[in-house]
């Protein structure tokens, strides 16, 4: 087994309510679940952002060598309600980030071909 040697006291997770809500988190949010959201954004390099997935899609964003980072839990409800757009809007409004400067990564997720029929 490989250890990532991450400190769980620095972990911040979204409560994941299948919404389009995205919140900015900081040092005071370490070691908690942030309620009423499916996306987290932080400028704190010490924070580890986390989400849980099953049949949903994890979307990770970073800006300037992780000066800013975001995790988004995407399900059909959040996607149709604009969770990606909300995340980009927060990054633009609160951190003056241009969308073309953001690196985006899509994590592992279940695809239609993997669903049992």
Backbone as XML, in Angstrom:
<?xml version="1.0"?>
<chain id="A" units="angstrom">
  <residue number="1" name="UNK">
    <atom name="N" x="0.842" y="-1.177" z="0.000"/>
    <atom name="CA" x="0.000" y="0.000" z="0.000"/>
    <atom name="C" x="0.888" y="1.241" z="0.000"/>
  </residue>
  <residue number="2" name="UNK">
    <atom name="N" x="0.514" y="2.225" z="-0.800"/>
    <atom name="CA" x="1.256" y="3.475" z="-0.903"/>
    <atom name="C" x="0.612" y="4.524" z="-0.007"/>
  </residue>
  <residue number="3" name="UNK">
    <atom name="N" x="1.425" y="5.224" z="0.741"/>
    <atom name="CA" x="0.920" y="6.296" z="1.592"/>
    <atom name="C" x="1.222" y="7.639" z="0.945"/>
  </residue>
  <residue number="4" name="UNK">
    <atom name="N" x="0.214" y="8.507" z="0.905"/>
    <atom name="CA" x="0.407" y="9.848" z="0.367"/>
    <atom name="C" x="0.969" y="10.804" z="1.418"/>
  </residue>
  <residue number="5" name="UNK">
    <atom name="N" x="1.004" y="10.359" z="2.666"/>
    <atom name="CA" x="1.517" y="11.156" z="3.783"/>
    <atom name="C" x="0.827" y="12.508" z="3.888"/>
  </residue>
  <residue number="6" name="UNK">
    <atom name="N" x="-0.490" y="12.488" z="3.787"/>
    <atom name="CA" x="-1.281" y="13.698" z="3.931"/>
    <atom name="C" x="-1.764" y="13.812" z="5.366"/>
  </residue>
  <residue number="7" name="UNK">
    <atom name="N" x="-1.796" y="15.009" z="5.885"/>
    <atom name="CA" x="-2.259" y="15.248" z="7.240"/>
    <atom name="C" x="-3.777" y="15.420" z="7.233"/>
  </residue>
  <residue number="8" name="UNK">
    <atom name="N" x="-4.529" y="14.481" z="7.815"/>
    <atom name="CA" x="-5.994" y="14.572" z="7.787"/>
    <atom name="C" x="-6.533" y="15.806" z="8.509"/>
  </residue>
  <residue number="9" name="UNK">
    <atom name="N" x="-5.749" y="16.408" z="9.389"/>
    <atom name="CA" x="-6.200" y="17.619" z="10.087"/>
    <atom name="C" x="-6.273" y="18.818" z="9.143"/>
  </residue>
  <residue number="10" name="UNK">
    <atom name="N" x="-5.686" y="18.703" z="7.955"/>
    <atom name="CA" x="-5.711" y="19.793" z="6.973"/>
    <atom name="C" x="-6.787" y="19.579" z="5.906"/>
  </residue>
  <residue number="11" name="UNK">
    <atom name="N" x="-7.556" y="18.499" z="6.047"/>
    <atom name="CA" x="-8.565" y="18.130" z="5.060"/>
    <atom name="C" x="-9.858" y="18.917" z="5.259"/>
  </residue>
  <residue number="12" name="UNK">
    <atom name="N" x="-10.406" y="19.410" z="4.159"/>
    <atom name="CA" x="-11.718" y="20.069" z="4.148"/>
    <atom name="C" x="-12.542" y="19.380" z="3.075"/>
  </residue>
  <residue number="13" name="UNK">
    <atom name="N" x="-13.728" y="18.898" z="3.437"/>
    <atom name="CA" x="-14.597" y="18.194" z="2.488"/>
    <atom name="C" x="-15.937" y="18.907" z="2.370"/>
  </residue>
  <residue number="14" name="UNK">
    <atom name="N" x="-16.535" y="18.778" z="1.203"/>
    <atom name="CA" x="-17.876" y="19.317" z="0.968"/>
    <atom name="C" x="-18.908" y="18.326" z="1.477"/>
  </residue>
  <residue number="15" name="UNK">
    <atom name="N" x="-19.995" y="18.833" z="1.996"/>
    <atom name="CA" x="-21.079" y="17.992" z="2.512"/>
    <atom name="C" x="-21.812" y="17.264" z="1.390"/>
  </residue>
  <residue number="16" name="UNK">
    <atom name="N" x="-21.741" y="17.790" z="0.168"/>
    <atom name="CA" x="-22.279" y="17.169" z="-1.035"/>
    <atom name="C" x="-23.778" y="16.896" z="-0.969"/>
  </residue>
  <residue number="17" name="UNK">
    <atom name="N" x="-24.525" y="17.904" z="-1.348"/>
    <atom name="CA" x="-25.984" y="17.823" z="-1.295"/>
    <atom name="C" x="-26.611" y="17.773" z="-2.689"/>
  </residue>
  <residue number="18" name="UNK">
    <atom name="N" x="-25.783" y="17.539" z="-3.720"/>
    <atom name="CA" x="-26.234" y="17.496" z="-5.115"/>
    <atom name="C" x="-26.831" y="18.843" z="-5.529"/>
  </residue>
  <residue number="19" name="UNK">
    <atom name="N" x="-25.985" y="19.868" z="-5.419"/>
    <atom name="CA" x="-26.412" y="21.237" z="-5.691"/>
    <atom name="C" x="-25.424" y="21.912" z="-6.639"/>
  </residue>
  <residue number="20" name="UNK">
    <atom name="N" x="-25.640" y="23.206" z="-6.861"/>
    <atom name="CA" x="-24.694" y="24.006" z="-7.636"/>
    <atom name="C" x="-23.929" y="24.965" z="-6.725"/>
  </residue>
  <residue number="21" name="UNK">
    <atom name="N" x="-24.004" y="24.739" z="-5.418"/>
    <atom name="CA" x="-23.374" y="25.626" z="-4.442"/>
    <atom name="C" x="-21.876" y="25.367" z="-4.318"/>
  </residue>
  <residue number="22" name="UNK">
    <atom name="N" x="-21.109" y="26.459" z="-4.329"/>
    <atom name="CA" x="-19.655" y="26.404" z="-4.211"/>
    <atom name="C" x="-19.254" y="27.391" z="-3.121"/>
  </residue>
  <residue number="23" name="UNK">
    <atom name="N" x="-18.348" y="26.986" z="-2.238"/>
    <atom name="CA" x="-17.924" y="27.859" z="-1.143"/>
    <atom name="C" x="-16.406" y="28.023" z="-1.125"/>
  </residue>
  <residue number="24" name="UNK">
    <atom name="N" x="-15.987" y="29.195" z="-0.688"/>
    <atom name="CA" x="-14.570" y="29.478" z="-0.473"/>
    <atom name="C" x="-14.245" y="29.062" z="0.953"/>
  </residue>
  <residue number="25" name="UNK">
    <atom name="N" x="-13.139" y="28.322" z="1.115"/>
    <atom name="CA" x="-12.750" y="27.867" z="2.449"/>
    <atom name="C" x="-11.345" y="28.360" z="2.782"/>
  </residue>
  <residue number="26" name="UNK">
    <atom name="N" x="-11.078" y="28.437" z="4.092"/>
    <atom name="CA" x="-9.776" y="28.897" z="4.566"/>
    <atom name="C" x="-9.322" y="28.100" z="5.771"/>
  </residue>
  <residue number="27" name="UNK">
    <atom name="N" x="-8.345" y="28.617" z="6.470"/>
    <atom name="CA" x="-7.718" y="27.912" z="7.589"/>
    <atom name="C" x="-8.712" y="27.511" z="8.682"/>
  </residue>
  <residue number="28" name="UNK">
    <atom name="N" x="-9.730" y="28.307" z="8.906"/>
    <atom name="CA" x="-10.696" y="27.987" z="9.970"/>
    <atom name="C" x="-11.601" y="26.815" z="9.606"/>
  </residue>
  <residue number="29" name="UNK">
    <atom name="N" x="-11.556" y="26.380" z="8.356"/>
    <atom name="CA" x="-12.400" y="25.264" z="7.906"/>
    <atom name="C" x="-11.694" y="23.916" z="7.940"/>
  </residue>
  <residue number="30" name="UNK">
    <atom name="N" x="-10.441" y="23.882" z="8.367"/>
    <atom name="CA" x="-9.690" y="22.613" z="8.374"/>
    <atom name="C" x="-10.376" y="21.587" z="9.261"/>
  </residue>
  <residue number="31" name="UNK">
    <atom name="N" x="-10.310" y="20.335" z="8.805"/>
    <atom name="CA" x="-10.819" y="19.189" z="9.559"/>
    <atom name="C" x="-12.336" y="19.219" z="9.743"/>
  </residue>
  <residue number="32" name="UNK">
    <atom name="N" x="-13.066" y="19.755" z="8.751"/>
    <atom name="CA" x="-14.529" y="19.760" z="8.845"/>
    <atom name="C" x="-15.158" y="19.417" z="7.492"/>
  </residue>
  <residue number="33" name="UNK">
    <atom name="N" x="-16.442" y="19.134" z="7.547"/>
    <atom name="CA" x="-17.263" y="19.034" z="6.347"/>
    <atom name="C" x="-17.989" y="20.363" z="6.214"/>
  </residue>
  <residue number="34" name="UNK">
    <atom name="N" x="-17.854" y="21.011" z="5.070"/>
    <atom name="CA" x="-18.514" y="22.288" z="4.825"/>
    <atom name="C" x="-19.915" y="21.994" z="4.311"/>
  </residue>
  <residue number="35" name="UNK">
    <atom name="N" x="-20.910" y="22.497" z="5.006"/>
    <atom name="CA" x="-22.292" y="22.196" z="4.680"/>
    <atom name="C" x="-22.828" y="22.954" z="3.487"/>
  </residue>
  <residue number="36" name="UNK">
    <atom name="N" x="-23.904" y="22.431" z="2.935"/>
    <atom name="CA" x="-24.688" y="23.076" z="1.899"/>
    <atom name="C" x="-23.893" y="23.408" z="0.635"/>
  </residue>
  <residue number="37" name="UNK">
    <atom name="N" x="-23.017" y="22.498" z="0.217"/>
    <atom name="CA" x="-22.269" y="22.757" z="-1.021"/>
    <atom name="C" x="-21.752" y="21.465" z="-1.648"/>
  </residue>
  <residue number="38" name="UNK">
    <atom name="N" x="-21.368" y="21.581" z="-2.918"/>
    <atom name="CA" x="-20.759" y="20.493" z="-3.674"/>
    <atom name="C" x="-19.445" y="20.910" z="-4.305"/>
  </residue>
  <residue number="39" name="UNK">
    <atom name="N" x="-19.000" y="22.115" z="-3.994"/>
    <atom name="CA" x="-17.732" y="22.592" z="-4.524"/>
    <atom name="C" x="-17.005" y="23.428" z="-3.494"/>
  </residue>
  <residue number="40" name="UNK">
    <atom name="N" x="-15.679" y="23.322" z="-3.501"/>
    <atom name="CA" x="-14.834" y="24.068" z="-2.568"/>
    <atom name="C" x="-13.713" y="24.748" z="-3.331"/>
  </residue>
  <residue number="41" name="UNK">
    <atom name="N" x="-13.391" y="25.964" z="-2.928"/>
    <atom name="CA" x="-12.283" y="26.723" z="-3.501"/>
    <atom name="C" x="-11.444" y="27.251" z="-2.351"/>
  </residue>
  <residue number="42" name="UNK">
    <atom name="N" x="-10.118" y="27.199" z="-2.497"/>
    <atom name="CA" x="-9.252" y="27.775" z="-1.477"/>
    <atom name="C" x="-7.997" y="28.384" z="-2.091"/>
  </residue>
  <residue number="43" name="UNK">
    <atom name="N" x="-7.490" y="29.397" z="-1.391"/>
    <atom name="CA" x="-6.201" y="29.995" z="-1.738"/>
    <atom name="C" x="-5.166" y="29.610" z="-0.690"/>
  </residue>
  <residue number="44" name="UNK">
    <atom name="N" x="-5.566" y="28.795" z="0.276"/>
    <atom name="CA" x="-4.678" y="28.351" z="1.359"/>
    <atom name="C" x="-3.916" y="27.107" z="0.907"/>
  </residue>
  <residue number="45" name="UNK">
    <atom name="N" x="-2.602" y="27.222" z="0.749"/>
    <atom name="CA" x="-1.791" y="26.095" z="0.267"/>
    <atom name="C" x="-1.723" y="24.940" z="1.259"/>
  </residue>
  <residue number="46" name="UNK">
    <atom name="N" x="-2.038" y="25.194" z="2.513"/>
    <atom name="CA" x="-1.990" y="24.156" z="3.540"/>
    <atom name="C" x="-3.218" y="23.246" z="3.509"/>
  </residue>
  <residue number="47" name="UNK">
    <atom name="N" x="-4.302" y="23.744" z="2.953"/>
    <atom name="CA" x="-5.555" y="22.984" z="2.964"/>
    <atom name="C" x="-5.540" y="21.905" z="1.889"/>
  </residue>
  <residue number="48" name="UNK">
    <atom name="N" x="-6.070" y="20.742" z="2.252"/>
    <atom name="CA" x="-6.292" y="19.631" z="1.321"/>
    <atom name="C" x="-7.795" y="19.576" z="1.082"/>
  </residue>
  <residue number="49" name="UNK">
    <atom name="N" x="-8.213" y="19.748" z="-0.159"/>
    <atom name="CA" x="-9.635" y="19.706" z="-0.485"/>
    <atom name="C" x="-10.037" y="18.287" z="-0.848"/>
  </residue>
  <residue number="50" name="UNK">
    <atom name="N" x="-11.222" y="17.881" z="-0.391"/>
    <atom name="CA" x="-11.671" y="16.524" z="-0.680"/>
    <atom name="C" x="-13.149" y="16.441" z="-1.001"/>
  </residue>
  <residue number="51" name="UNK">
    <atom name="N" x="-13.468" y="15.503" z="-1.878"/>
    <atom name="CA" x="-14.856" y="15.164" z="-2.181"/>
    <atom name="C" x="-14.946" y="13.653" z="-2.308"/>
  </residue>
  <residue number="52" name="UNK">
    <atom name="N" x="-16.156" y="13.157" z="-2.207"/>
    <atom name="CA" x="-16.406" y="11.731" z="-2.368"/>
    <atom name="C" x="-17.167" y="11.525" z="-3.669"/>
  </residue>
  <residue number="53" name="UNK">
    <atom name="N" x="-16.869" y="10.427" z="-4.336"/>
    <atom name="CA" x="-17.557" y="10.146" z="-5.596"/>
    <atom name="C" x="-17.988" y="8.688" z="-5.640"/>
  </residue>
  <residue number="54" name="UNK">
    <atom name="N" x="-19.002" y="8.432" z="-6.404"/>
    <atom name="CA" x="-19.431" y="7.074" z="-6.719"/>
    <atom name="C" x="-19.748" y="7.100" z="-8.211"/>
  </residue>
  <residue number="55" name="UNK">
    <atom name="N" x="-20.976" y="7.461" z="-8.531"/>
    <atom name="CA" x="-21.326" y="7.603" z="-9.946"/>
    <atom name="C" x="-21.278" y="9.059" z="-10.394"/>
  </residue>
  <residue number="56" name="UNK">
    <atom name="N" x="-20.742" y="9.941" z="-9.550"/>
    <atom name="CA" x="-20.597" y="11.351" z="-9.903"/>
    <atom name="C" x="-19.177" y="11.612" z="-10.408"/>
  </residue>
  <residue number="57" name="UNK">
    <atom name="N" x="-18.949" y="12.810" z="-10.920"/>
    <atom name="CA" x="-17.675" y="13.143" z="-11.544"/>
    <atom name="C" x="-16.916" y="14.154" z="-10.683"/>
  </residue>
  <residue number="58" name="UNK">
    <atom name="N" x="-15.655" y="13.861" z="-10.361"/>
    <atom name="CA" x="-14.845" y="14.852" z="-9.656"/>
    <atom name="C" x="-14.157" y="15.772" z="-10.662"/>
  </residue>
  <residue number="59" name="UNK">
    <atom name="N" x="-14.292" y="17.063" z="-10.457"/>
    <atom name="CA" x="-13.628" y="18.046" z="-11.298"/>
    <atom name="C" x="-12.664" y="18.827" z="-10.411"/>
  </residue>
  <residue number="60" name="UNK">
    <atom name="N" x="-11.418" y="18.871" z="-10.814"/>
    <atom name="CA" x="-10.386" y="19.561" z="-10.051"/>
    <atom name="C" x="-9.902" y="20.745" z="-10.869"/>
  </residue>
  <residue number="61" name="UNK">
    <atom name="N" x="-9.677" y="21.866" z="-10.208"/>
    <atom name="CA" x="-9.176" y="23.056" z="-10.887"/>
    <atom name="C" x="-7.976" y="23.590" z="-10.126"/>
  </residue>
  <residue number="62" name="UNK">
    <atom name="N" x="-7.019" y="24.131" z="-10.867"/>
    <atom name="CA" x="-5.892" y="24.797" z="-10.217"/>
    <atom name="C" x="-5.484" y="26.011" z="-11.030"/>
  </residue>
  <residue number="63" name="UNK">
    <atom name="N" x="-4.827" y="26.930" z="-10.341"/>
    <atom name="CA" x="-4.415" y="28.181" z="-10.959"/>
    <atom name="C" x="-3.052" y="28.559" z="-10.405"/>
  </residue>
  <residue number="64" name="UNK">
    <atom name="N" x="-2.125" y="28.873" z="-11.309"/>
    <atom name="CA" x="-0.776" y="29.312" z="-10.936"/>
    <atom name="C" x="-0.131" y="28.407" z="-9.896"/>
  </residue>
  <residue number="65" name="UNK">
    <atom name="N" x="0.185" y="27.200" z="-10.317"/>
    <atom name="CA" x="0.883" y="26.238" z="-9.450"/>
    <atom name="C" x="0.172" y="26.068" z="-8.113"/>
  </residue>
  <residue number="66" name="UNK">
    <atom name="N" x="-1.128" y="25.933" z="-8.186"/>
    <atom name="CA" x="-1.974" y="25.702" z="-7.024"/>
    <atom name="C" x="-2.035" y="26.882" z="-6.067"/>
  </residue>
  <residue number="67" name="UNK">
    <atom name="N" x="-1.799" y="28.092" z="-6.582"/>
    <atom name="CA" x="-2.040" y="29.290" z="-5.783"/>
    <atom name="C" x="-3.512" y="29.294" z="-5.356"/>
  </residue>
  <residue number="68" name="UNK">
    <atom name="N" x="-4.358" y="28.823" z="-6.265"/>
    <atom name="CA" x="-5.778" y="28.591" z="-6.009"/>
    <atom name="C" x="-6.086" y="27.174" z="-6.435"/>
  </residue>
  <residue number="69" name="UNK">
    <atom name="N" x="-6.974" y="26.532" z="-5.710"/>
    <atom name="CA" x="-7.401" y="25.197" z="-6.123"/>
    <atom name="C" x="-8.875" y="25.022" z="-5.780"/>
  </residue>
  <residue number="70" name="UNK">
    <atom name="N" x="-9.510" y="24.126" z="-6.527"/>
    <atom name="CA" x="-10.929" y="23.857" z="-6.334"/>
    <atom name="C" x="-11.220" y="22.397" z="-6.589"/>
  </residue>
  <residue number="71" name="UNK">
    <atom name="N" x="-12.209" y="21.879" z="-5.873"/>
    <atom name="CA" x="-12.745" y="20.547" z="-6.151"/>
    <atom name="C" x="-14.255" y="20.693" z="-6.280"/>
  </residue>
  <residue number="72" name="UNK">
    <atom name="N" x="-14.798" y="19.981" z="-7.259"/>
    <atom name="CA" x="-16.233" y="20.062" z="-7.496"/>
    <atom name="C" x="-16.789" y="18.658" z="-7.659"/>
  </residue>
  <residue number="73" name="UNK">
    <atom name="N" x="-17.848" y="18.386" z="-6.948"/>
    <atom name="CA" x="-18.573" y="17.123" z="-7.026"/>
    <atom name="C" x="-19.724" y="17.349" z="-8.008"/>
  </residue>
  <residue number="74" name="UNK">
    <atom name="N" x="-19.641" y="16.695" z="-9.175"/>
    <atom name="CA" x="-20.628" y="16.953" z="-10.225"/>
    <atom name="C" x="-21.557" y="15.759" z="-10.413"/>
  </residue>
  <residue number="75" name="UNK">
    <atom name="N" x="-22.820" y="16.009" z="-10.190"/>
    <atom name="CA" x="-23.868" y="15.047" z="-10.530"/>
    <atom name="C" x="-24.787" y="15.749" z="-11.532"/>
  </residue>
  <residue number="76" name="UNK">
    <atom name="N" x="-25.792" y="15.083" z="-12.002"/>
    <atom name="CA" x="-26.633" y="15.693" z="-13.041"/>
    <atom name="C" x="-27.376" y="16.910" z="-12.521"/>
  </residue>
  <residue number="77" name="UNK">
    <atom name="N" x="-27.770" y="16.900" z="-11.248"/>
    <atom name="CA" x="-28.503" y="18.053" z="-10.698"/>
    <atom name="C" x="-27.607" y="19.287" z="-10.638"/>
  </residue>
  <residue number="78" name="UNK">
    <atom name="N" x="-26.413" y="19.123" z="-10.078"/>
    <atom name="CA" x="-25.484" y="20.240" z="-9.975"/>
    <atom name="C" x="-25.036" y="20.745" z="-11.332"/>
  </residue>
  <residue number="79" name="UNK">
    <atom name="N" x="-24.803" y="19.815" z="-12.248"/>
    <atom name="CA" x="-24.366" y="20.189" z="-13.596"/>
    <atom name="C" x="-25.448" y="21.018" z="-14.296"/>
  </residue>
  <residue number="80" name="UNK">
    <atom name="N" x="-26.684" y="20.544" z="-14.234"/>
    <atom name="CA" x="-27.772" y="21.269" z="-14.902"/>
    <atom name="C" x="-28.086" y="22.588" z="-14.207"/>
  </residue>
  <residue number="81" name="UNK">
    <atom name="N" x="-27.762" y="22.701" z="-12.912"/>
    <atom name="CA" x="-28.003" y="23.951" z="-12.178"/>
    <atom name="C" x="-26.829" y="24.923" z="-12.294"/>
  </residue>
  <residue number="82" name="UNK">
    <atom name="N" x="-25.713" y="24.503" z="-12.924"/>
    <atom name="CA" x="-24.620" y="25.419" z="-13.208"/>
    <atom name="C" x="-23.462" y="25.431" z="-12.231"/>
  </residue>
  <residue number="83" name="UNK">
    <atom name="N" x="-23.138" y="24.296" z="-11.625"/>
    <atom name="CA" x="-22.046" y="24.285" z="-10.648"/>
    <atom name="C" x="-20.691" y="24.659" z="-11.266"/>
  </residue>
  <residue number="84" name="UNK">
    <atom name="N" x="-20.442" y="24.269" z="-12.493"/>
    <atom name="CA" x="-19.173" y="24.640" z="-13.133"/>
    <atom name="C" x="-19.136" y="26.144" z="-13.366"/>
  </residue>
  <residue number="85" name="UNK">
    <atom name="N" x="-20.221" y="26.683" z="-13.894"/>
    <atom name="CA" x="-20.303" y="28.123" z="-14.128"/>
    <atom name="C" x="-20.173" y="28.901" z="-12.819"/>
  </residue>
  <residue number="86" name="UNK">
    <atom name="N" x="-20.819" y="28.418" z="-11.752"/>
    <atom name="CA" x="-20.720" y="29.082" z="-10.450"/>
    <atom name="C" x="-19.280" y="29.097" z="-9.953"/>
  </residue>
  <residue number="87" name="UNK">
    <atom name="N" x="-18.578" y="27.993" z="-10.135"/>
    <atom name="CA" x="-17.180" y="27.908" z="-9.705"/>
    <atom name="C" x="-16.323" y="28.917" z="-10.451"/>
  </residue>
  <residue number="88" name="UNK">
    <atom name="N" x="-16.495" y="28.974" z="-11.772"/>
    <atom name="CA" x="-15.735" y="29.926" z="-12.581"/>
    <atom name="C" x="-16.067" y="31.369" z="-12.223"/>
  </residue>
  <residue number="89" name="UNK">
    <atom name="N" x="-17.326" y="31.634" z="-11.955"/>
    <atom name="CA" x="-17.742" y="32.981" z="-11.573"/>
    <atom name="C" x="-17.081" y="33.414" z="-10.259"/>
  </residue>
  <residue number="90" name="UNK">
    <atom name="N" x="-17.023" y="32.521" z="-9.292"/>
    <atom name="CA" x="-16.370" y="32.829" z="-8.010"/>
    <atom name="C" x="-14.884" y="33.073" z="-8.223"/>
  </residue>
  <residue number="91" name="UNK">
    <atom name="N" x="-14.240" y="32.235" z="-9.021"/>
    <atom name="CA" x="-12.812" y="32.421" z="-9.292"/>
    <atom name="C" x="-12.553" y="33.762" z="-9.967"/>
  </residue>
  <residue number="92" name="UNK">
    <atom name="N" x="-13.419" y="34.166" z="-10.872"/>
    <atom name="CA" x="-13.270" y="35.458" z="-11.549"/>
    <atom name="C" x="-13.559" y="36.623" z="-10.603"/>
  </residue>
  <residue number="93" name="UNK">
    <atom name="N" x="-14.681" y="36.547" z="-9.899"/>
    <atom name="CA" x="-15.123" y="37.658" z="-9.053"/>
    <atom name="C" x="-14.246" y="37.850" z="-7.819"/>
  </residue>
  <residue number="94" name="UNK">
    <atom name="N" x="-13.932" y="36.781" z="-7.136"/>
    <atom name="CA" x="-13.225" y="36.875" z="-5.858"/>
    <atom name="C" x="-11.703" y="36.877" z="-5.991"/>
  </residue>
  <residue number="95" name="UNK">
    <atom name="N" x="-11.189" y="36.276" z="-7.077"/>
    <atom name="CA" x="-9.736" y="36.129" z="-7.204"/>
    <atom name="C" x="-9.174" y="36.710" z="-8.510"/>
  </residue>
  <residue number="96" name="UNK">
    <atom name="N" x="-10.024" y="37.346" z="-9.307"/>
    <atom name="CA" x="-9.604" y="37.970" z="-10.576"/>
    <atom name="C" x="-8.893" y="36.986" z="-11.507"/>
  </residue>
  <residue number="97" name="UNK">
    <atom name="N" x="-9.367" y="35.768" z="-11.555"/>
    <atom name="CA" x="-8.791" y="34.726" z="-12.406"/>
    <atom name="C" x="-9.519" y="34.723" z="-13.742"/>
  </residue>
  <residue number="98" name="UNK">
    <atom name="N" x="-8.762" y="34.650" z="-14.816"/>
    <atom name="CA" x="-9.361" y="34.494" z="-16.141"/>
    <atom name="C" x="-9.540" y="33.003" z="-16.415"/>
  </residue>
  <residue number="99" name="UNK">
    <atom name="N" x="-10.700" y="32.594" z="-16.929"/>
    <atom name="CA" x="-10.963" y="31.166" z="-17.154"/>
    <atom name="C" x="-9.893" y="30.448" z="-17.970"/>
  </residue>
  <residue number="100" name="UNK">
    <atom name="N" x="-9.309" y="31.123" z="-18.959"/>
    <atom name="CA" x="-8.296" y="30.470" z="-19.796"/>
    <atom name="C" x="-6.998" y="30.180" z="-19.036"/>
  </residue>
  <residue number="101" name="UNK">
    <atom name="N" x="-6.843" y="30.726" z="-17.843"/>
    <atom name="CA" x="-5.644" y="30.477" z="-17.035"/>
    <atom name="C" x="-5.812" y="29.309" z="-16.058"/>
  </residue>
  <residue number="102" name="UNK">
    <atom name="N" x="-6.994" y="28.731" z="-16.027"/>
    <atom name="CA" x="-7.289" y="27.651" z="-15.080"/>
    <atom name="C" x="-6.988" y="26.301" z="-15.717"/>
  </residue>
  <residue number="103" name="UNK">
    <atom name="N" x="-6.307" y="25.454" z="-14.966"/>
    <atom name="CA" x="-6.103" y="24.068" z="-15.398"/>
    <atom name="C" x="-7.237" y="23.243" z="-14.808"/>
  </residue>
  <residue number="104" name="UNK">
    <atom name="N" x="-7.832" y="22.403" z="-15.639"/>
    <atom name="CA" x="-8.978" y="21.602" z="-15.215"/>
    <atom name="C" x="-8.665" y="20.129" z="-15.433"/>
  </residue>
  <residue number="105" name="UNK">
    <atom name="N" x="-8.996" y="19.327" z="-14.432"/>
    <atom name="CA" x="-8.763" y="17.882" z="-14.483"/>
    <atom name="C" x="-10.071" y="17.175" z="-14.142"/>
  </residue>
  <residue number="106" name="UNK">
    <atom name="N" x="-10.416" y="16.187" z="-14.939"/>
    <atom name="CA" x="-11.594" y="15.362" z="-14.670"/>
    <atom name="C" x="-11.106" y="14.050" z="-14.095"/>
  </residue>
  <residue number="107" name="UNK">
    <atom name="N" x="-11.621" y="13.701" z="-12.928"/>
    <atom name="CA" x="-11.192" y="12.479" z="-12.251"/>
    <atom name="C" x="-11.960" y="11.252" z="-12.710"/>
  </residue>
  <residue number="108" name="UNK">
    <atom name="N" x="-11.577" y="10.119" z="-12.152"/>
    <atom name="CA" x="-12.234" y="8.850" z="-12.482"/>
    <atom name="C" x="-13.699" y="8.882" z="-12.097"/>
  </residue>
  <residue number="109" name="UNK">
    <atom name="N" x="-14.511" y="8.283" z="-12.936"/>
    <atom name="CA" x="-15.945" y="8.220" z="-12.674"/>
    <atom name="C" x="-16.548" y="7.079" z="-13.490"/>
  </residue>
  <residue number="110" name="UNK">
    <atom name="N" x="-17.743" y="6.701" z="-13.103"/>
    <atom name="CA" x="-18.455" y="5.638" z="-13.822"/>
    <atom name="C" x="-18.987" y="6.196" z="-15.126"/>
  </residue>
  <residue number="111" name="UNK">
    <atom name="N" x="-18.813" y="5.449" z="-16.202"/>
    <atom name="CA" x="-19.337" y="5.830" z="-17.504"/>
    <atom name="C" x="-20.515" y="4.916" z="-17.859"/>
  </residue>
  <residue number="112" name="UNK">
    <atom name="N" x="-21.262" y="5.327" z="-18.831"/>
    <atom name="CA" x="-22.457" y="4.557" z="-19.241"/>
    <atom name="C" x="-22.111" y="3.120" z="-19.597"/>
  </residue>
  <residue number="113" name="UNK">
    <atom name="N" x="-20.916" y="2.898" z="-20.197"/>
    <atom name="CA" x="-20.561" y="1.537" z="-20.593"/>
    <atom name="C" x="-20.291" y="0.639" z="-19.390"/>
  </residue>
  <residue number="114" name="UNK">
    <atom name="N" x="-20.120" y="1.230" z="-18.197"/>
    <atom name="CA" x="-19.824" y="0.426" z="-17.021"/>
    <atom name="C" x="-21.084" y="0.059" z="-16.229"/>
  </residue>
  <residue number="115" name="UNK">
    <atom name="N" x="-22.207" y="0.623" z="-16.610"/>
    <atom name="CA" x="-23.462" y="0.363" z="-15.900"/>
    <atom name="C" x="-24.018" y="-0.985" z="-16.321"/>
  </residue>
  <residue number="116" name="UNK">
    <atom name="N" x="-24.386" y="-1.775" z="-15.329"/>
    <atom name="CA" x="-24.941" y="-3.103" z="-15.645"/>
    <atom name="C" x="-26.323" y="-2.939" z="-16.262"/>
  </residue>
  <residue number="117" name="UNK">
    <atom name="N" x="-26.594" y="-3.735" z="-17.259"/>
    <atom name="CA" x="-27.900" y="-3.676" z="-17.923"/>
    <atom name="C" x="-28.750" y="-4.852" z="-17.568"/>
  </residue>
</chain>
